[in-house]
Amino acid sequence: MDRILKSISTNGHFRAFALDSTQTVSQAQIKHDSMPSSTVALGRTLMAAQILAANEKGDTKITVKVLGDGAMGAIVAVANTQGQVKGYVQNTDIDYKKASTGEVLVAPFIGNGFLVVVKDMGLGNPYSGQVNLITGEIGEDLAWYFLSSEQTPSSVGMNVLLNPEHDSVKIAGAFMLQALPDATEEEITQMEANIKGMPGLSSILESDQPLENMLKAIYGNMEYKILDQSPLSFECDCSKDRFAQGITGLGNKEITTMIEEDHGAEIICQFCNKKYEFTEKELNALILNNKE
């Protein structure tokens, strides 16, 4: 089962999250039938949303949008504080690798653009922050968002590794390290050295205790404690009732056109590809109940 470990240094100068999102990204790949580059880009965006949501409390929802001008198109992920996330990539068919290494290419197909973060605390006035994409690798762009929008120096690592035989998701995981206000320059320098000296993220994720080993590598000799462990999952909250409300919002004239021209309606959820069908009878019922 996917999970996230939240930790803080004993002196209160740093916090770090470690995530295993293998099943989350695998489910996303299956639901969207995505090719390698699209899978990796979507997986990184899902994990970015999970990291940001892990920073929140209550019923807050976090939306992460990677809006580049490349062939990948828009990538969107929505996560809540319970570790549930959903998402989609506009172009699911991007499939490019470096021939010599088998590395899946992502950044060239995201291109230039923006990373947008929307924080909705359910109060009717969501907060939105935006930064330029600096690399298109998403992990670095998220670290830049933390520094630029929240003035928090951060290091973010992400890895989505695919099986070479059939391109299914083998492992997916991430970490985030943040320096808190009391961190000294000497401590920050040491933590930077720890990050640079870490084994490859894929090798850590394939170990017996991947998240625990990830935190040990991040903190090095600095003492720390685990604050919380919680599950992560790909979960879409779509429903027929929700889409019925959306159809009703179009107005009776538009619903009548659906009945006359298509004799019904079929809606596919953008986030999970589930199909919802509405018969003529159901659409007529929406008209009757719609008080325009």
C-alpha positions as CSV (number, residue, x, y, z in Angstrom):
1,M,0.0,0.0,0.0
2,D,1.2,3.5,-0.8
3,R,2.1,5.7,2.1
4,I,3.8,8.9,3.2
5,L,6.1,9.4,6.1
6,K,6.2,13.0,7.6
7,S,9.2,13.8,9.8
8,I,10.9,16.7,11.5
9,S,14.5,17.1,12.8
10,T,14.7,16.9,16.6
11,N,16.0,20.5,16.7
12,G,13.0,21.7,14.6
13,H,15.1,23.1,11.9
14,F,14.1,20.8,9.0
15,R,11.1,18.7,7.9
16,A,11.0,16.0,5.3
17,F,8.4,13.9,3.6
18,A,9.0,10.5,2.0
19,L,6.4,9.0,-0.4
20,D,5.8,5.6,-2.0
21,S,3.3,6.3,-4.7
22,T,3.8,3.2,-6.8
23,Q,0.2,2.0,-6.8
24,T,-1.1,5.5,-7.2
25,V,0.8,6.1,-10.4
26,S,0.2,2.6,-11.7
27,Q,-3.6,3.1,-11.3
28,A,-3.3,6.4,-13.1
29,Q,-1.4,4.7,-16.0
30,I,-4.1,2.0,-16.2
31,K,-7.0,4.4,-16.1
32,H,-5.6,6.7,-18.8
33,D,-3.8,4.0,-20.8
34,S,-0.8,6.4,-21.0
35,M,2.5,5.9,-22.8
36,P,5.9,6.2,-21.0
37,S,6.6,9.9,-21.1
38,S,3.0,10.8,-20.4
39,T,2.9,8.3,-17.5
40,V,6.1,9.7,-15.9
41,A,4.9,13.3,-16.3
42,L,1.5,12.5,-14.8
43,G,3.1,10.5,-12.0
44,R,5.4,13.3,-11.0
45,T,2.4,15.8,-11.0
46,L,0.3,13.4,-8.9
47,M,3.2,13.2,-6.3
48,A,3.6,17.0,-6.4
49,A,-0.1,17.3,-5.4
50,Q,0.3,14.7,-2.7
51,I,3.3,16.5,-1.2
52,L,1.5,19.8,-1.2
53,A,-1.7,18.3,0.3
54,A,0.4,16.7,3.0
55,N,1.3,20.2,4.2
56,E,-2.4,21.1,4.7
57,K,-5.0,20.3,7.3
58,G,-8.8,19.9,7.4
59,D,-10.7,19.5,4.1
60,T,-8.2,21.5,2.0
61,K,-7.9,20.4,-1.6
62,I,-4.8,21.1,-3.7
63,T,-4.8,21.4,-7.5
64,V,-1.5,21.3,-9.3
65,K,-1.5,22.4,-13.0
66,V,1.6,22.0,-15.2
67,L,0.8,24.2,-18.2
68,G,3.5,24.0,-20.8
69,D,3.6,24.8,-24.5
70,G,5.0,21.4,-25.5
71,A,3.4,18.3,-27.0
72,M,2.4,17.0,-23.6
73,G,-0.3,19.6,-23.1
74,A,-1.8,20.4,-19.7
75,I,-1.2,18.1,-16.7
76,V,-3.6,18.4,-13.8
77,A,-3.7,16.7,-10.4
78,V,-6.1,17.2,-7.4
79,A,-5.2,15.9,-4.0
80,N,-6.8,16.1,-0.5
81,T,-5.4,15.9,3.0
82,Q,-6.5,12.2,3.2
83,G,-3.8,11.3,0.7
84,Q,-6.2,10.7,-2.2
85,V,-5.3,12.1,-5.6
86,K,-6.7,12.1,-9.1
87,G,-5.3,13.6,-12.3
88,Y,-4.9,13.5,-16.1
89,V,-2.5,14.4,-18.8
90,Q,-3.9,16.0,-21.9
91,N,-1.8,14.0,-24.3
92,T,-1.5,10.4,-23.1
93,D,0.5,9.2,-26.2
94,I,4.0,10.7,-25.6
95,D,6.5,7.9,-25.7
96,Y,10.2,8.9,-26.0
97,K,13.3,7.5,-24.4
98,K,17.0,8.1,-24.7
99,A,18.2,5.2,-26.8
100,S,21.5,4.6,-24.9
101,T,20.0,4.7,-21.4
102,G,16.4,3.9,-21.7
103,E,15.6,7.1,-19.7
104,V,12.1,8.4,-20.3
105,L,12.1,11.9,-21.5
106,V,9.6,14.4,-20.0
107,A,10.9,18.0,-20.0
108,P,11.2,18.5,-23.8
109,F,7.5,17.6,-24.2
110,I,6.3,19.9,-21.4
111,G,8.2,22.9,-22.7
112,N,7.9,26.4,-21.4
113,G,5.1,27.6,-19.2
114,F,3.8,27.7,-15.7
115,L,3.3,25.6,-12.6
116,V,0.0,26.7,-11.0
117,V,-1.0,25.7,-7.4
118,V,-4.6,26.3,-6.3
119,K,-5.4,25.8,-2.6
120,D,-9.1,25.4,-1.8
121,M,-9.9,25.4,2.0
122,G,-13.7,25.2,1.3
123,L,-14.2,28.9,2.2
124,G,-15.3,30.0,-1.3
125,N,-12.1,31.9,-2.1
126,P,-9.3,29.6,-3.2
127,Y,-5.7,30.8,-3.1
128,S,-3.8,30.5,-6.4
129,G,0.0,30.8,-6.9
130,Q,2.0,30.6,-10.1
131,V,5.6,30.3,-11.1
132,N,7.4,29.8,-14.3
133,L,8.5,26.3,-15.2
134,I,12.3,26.4,-14.8
135,T,13.2,22.8,-16.0
136,G,9.9,21.0,-16.9
137,E,11.1,18.1,-14.7
138,I,8.4,19.0,-12.2
139,G,10.4,18.1,-9.0
140,E,12.7,21.1,-9.5
141,D,9.7,23.2,-10.5
142,L,7.9,22.4,-7.3
143,A,11.1,23.3,-5.3
144,W,11.1,26.6,-7.1
145,Y,7.4,27.1,-6.2
146,F,8.2,26.6,-2.5
147,L,11.0,29.1,-2.6
148,S,9.3,31.7,-4.8
149,S,5.7,31.6,-3.4
150,E,6.2,30.4,0.1
151,Q,9.8,31.6,0.8
152,T,10.8,28.1,2.0
153,P,14.1,26.6,0.7
154,S,13.3,23.1,-0.4
155,S,14.7,20.1,-2.2
156,V,12.4,17.8,-4.1
157,G,13.2,14.4,-5.6
158,M,10.9,12.3,-7.7
159,N,11.2,9.1,-9.6
160,V,8.8,7.1,-11.7
161,L,10.6,3.9,-13.0
162,L,8.9,1.8,-15.7
163,N,9.4,-1.9,-16.4
164,P,11.6,-2.1,-19.5
165,E,9.7,-5.0,-21.0
166,H,6.2,-3.6,-21.0
167,D,6.5,0.0,-19.7
168,S,4.2,-0.6,-16.7
169,V,5.0,1.3,-13.5
170,K,7.6,-0.5,-11.5
171,I,8.2,2.0,-8.7
172,A,7.2,5.6,-8.0
173,G,8.2,7.7,-5.1
174,A,9.4,11.1,-4.0
175,F,10.8,13.1,-1.1
176,M,10.7,16.7,0.0
177,L,13.1,18.4,2.4
178,Q,12.5,21.9,3.7
179,A,14.6,24.2,5.8
180,L,12.6,25.9,8.5
181,P,13.3,29.4,9.8
182,D,15.8,28.4,12.5
183,A,18.0,26.4,10.2
184,T,21.6,27.6,10.2
185,E,23.7,28.1,7.0
186,E,26.0,25.3,8.3
187,E,23.1,22.9,8.7
188,I,21.7,23.8,5.3
189,T,25.1,23.1,3.7
190,Q,25.2,19.7,5.4
191,M,21.7,18.8,4.3
192,E,22.6,19.8,0.7
193,A,25.6,17.5,0.9
194,N,23.3,14.7,2.2
195,I,21.0,15.1,-0.7
196,K,23.9,15.1,-3.2
197,G,25.3,12.0,-1.6
198,M,22.1,10.0,-1.6
199,P,21.9,6.7,-3.5
200,G,19.7,6.8,-6.5
201,L,16.0,7.2,-5.6
202,S,15.1,4.1,-7.6
203,S,17.5,2.0,-5.6
204,I,16.2,3.3,-2.3
205,L,12.6,2.7,-3.4
206,E,13.5,-0.9,-4.2
207,S,15.0,-1.5,-0.7
208,D,13.2,-3.4,2.1
209,Q,12.2,-0.2,4.0
210,P,12.2,2.4,1.3
211,L,10.7,5.4,3.1
212,E,12.6,4.8,6.3
213,N,15.9,4.5,4.3
214,M,15.0,7.6,2.3
215,L,14.7,9.7,5.5
216,K,17.9,8.2,6.9
217,A,19.8,9.3,3.8
218,I,18.2,12.8,3.8
219,Y,19.0,13.5,7.5
220,G,22.4,11.8,7.7
221,N,23.7,12.3,11.2
222,M,21.0,14.8,12.2
223,E,18.5,13.3,14.6
224,Y,14.8,13.3,13.6
225,K,11.5,11.9,14.5
226,I,8.5,10.5,12.5
227,L,5.4,12.7,13.0
228,D,2.9,10.8,11.0
229,Q,2.4,7.9,8.6
230,S,-0.7,7.8,6.3
231,P,-1.9,6.1,3.2
232,L,-1.9,7.4,-0.4
233,S,-4.1,6.3,-3.2
234,F,-5.5,7.3,-6.6
235,E,-9.2,8.0,-6.0
236,C,-11.6,9.8,-8.2
237,D,-14.7,11.3,-6.6
238,C,-16.8,11.6,-9.8
239,S,-20.4,10.4,-9.8
240,K,-23.5,10.4,-12.0
241,D,-25.2,12.8,-9.7
242,R,-22.3,15.3,-10.0
243,F,-22.4,15.1,-13.8
244,A,-26.2,15.5,-13.7
245,Q,-25.7,18.8,-11.8
246,G,-23.2,19.8,-14.5
247,I,-25.7,19.1,-17.3
248,T,-28.4,20.9,-15.4
249,G,-26.2,23.9,-15.2
250,L,-26.1,24.1,-19.0
251,G,-29.7,25.1,-19.1
252,N,-32.9,23.5,-20.5
253,K,-32.3,24.7,-24.1
254,E,-28.9,22.9,-24.2
255,I,-30.4,19.8,-22.6
256,T,-33.3,19.8,-25.2
257,T,-30.7,19.9,-28.0
258,M,-29.0,16.8,-26.5
259,I,-32.3,15.0,-26.5
260,E,-33.3,16.0,-30.1
261,E,-29.9,15.5,-31.7
262,D,-28.2,12.7,-29.7
263,H,-31.2,11.1,-27.9
264,G,-29.2,11.0,-24.7
265,A,-25.7,11.9,-23.5
266,E,-22.5,10.2,-22.6
267,I,-20.0,11.9,-20.4
268,I,-16.4,10.6,-19.7
269,C,-14.7,11.7,-16.5
270,Q,-11.5,13.5,-17.4
271,F,-9.7,12.3,-14.3
272,C,-10.5,8.5,-14.4
273,N,-12.1,7.8,-17.8
274,K,-15.3,6.4,-16.3
275,K,-18.3,6.7,-18.6
276,Y,-21.7,8.0,-17.5
277,E,-24.7,7.6,-19.8
278,F,-27.9,9.6,-19.6
279,T,-31.0,8.4,-21.4
280,E,-33.7,10.7,-22.9
281,K,-35.9,10.0,-19.9
282,E,-33.1,11.0,-17.5
283,L,-32.4,14.2,-19.4
284,N,-36.1,15.1,-19.5
285,A,-36.2,14.6,-15.8
286,L,-33.4,17.1,-15.4
287,I,-35.4,19.6,-17.4
288,L,-38.5,19.1,-15.2
289,N,-36.4,19.6,-12.1
290,N,-34.5,22.6,-13.4
291,K,-36.0,25.8,-12.2
292,E,-34.3,28.3,-14.5
